[in-house]
Amino acid sequence: MHMAGRLVHRITREDTGNRVSIRIHLPDGGFTDIVGVLESWDDGVLTVRRRDGREARVEESSIVASRVVPDVPPRRGGAASGRTP
């Protein structure tokens, strides 16, 4: 038996400065996820700074789920890091 996961909106204004994952309901009926640092939450609009530096503005009313997530771990050494042995 397959049970669907519950969608829970867990972040609050007090999470400003933390890395968050937010799932929003799109106008076309679909969903998308936004991950980044919650920079502000004013007048029902959240501002999230993505890893690439882009800013996403999210209407609080469009949020269907959210949570605080751990920071991205630093990359380990190896060929991809450009470090030499």
SVG drawing of the C-alpha trace seen along z (x, -y; Angstrom):
<svg xmlns="http://www.w3.org/2000/svg" viewBox="-4 -44 55 46">
<polyline fill="none" stroke="black" stroke-width="0.4" points="0.0,0.0 1.4,-3.4 0.9,-6.3 1.5,-9.8 3.7,-12.0 2.3,-14.9 3.1,-18.4 4.0,-20.5 4.8,-24.3 7.4,-24.4 9.4,-27.6 8.6,-30.9 9.9,-34.5 12.4,-33.4 14.1,-31.2 15.4,-34.2 19.1,-33.6 18.7,-29.8 18.8,-27.7 15.3,-26.5 13.5,-24.4 10.1,-25.8 7.6,-24.0 5.1,-26.3 2.0,-25.8 2.3,-27.2 -0.5,-29.0 -0.7,-26.1 -1.4,-23.6 2.0,-22.2 4.6,-22.5 8.2,-23.7 10.9,-23.7 13.0,-26.7 16.1,-26.1 18.3,-28.9 18.8,-31.2 15.7,-33.0 16.7,-36.6 13.5,-38.3 9.8,-37.7 7.8,-41.0 4.1,-41.6 3.5,-38.0 6.4,-37.9 9.6,-35.8 12.9,-36.5 15.2,-33.5 18.8,-33.8 19.6,-30.8 23.1,-29.3 23.8,-30.9 23.1,-34.3 19.7,-34.8 16.9,-36.1 13.5,-34.4 10.4,-36.2 7.7,-33.9 4.1,-34.8 3.4,-33.2 0.0,-32.1 1.6,-29.9 3.6,-27.8 2.4,-24.2 5.4,-22.9 8.6,-24.2 11.4,-23.2 14.9,-24.3 17.6,-22.3 21.3,-21.8 23.9,-23.9 25.6,-22.4 28.7,-20.5 32.0,-21.8 33.4,-19.9 35.9,-17.2 39.3,-17.0 39.9,-15.1 40.3,-15.7 37.2,-17.9 38.4,-20.2 41.4,-21.3 43.7,-20.3 46.9,-18.4 48.1,-15.5"/>
</svg>
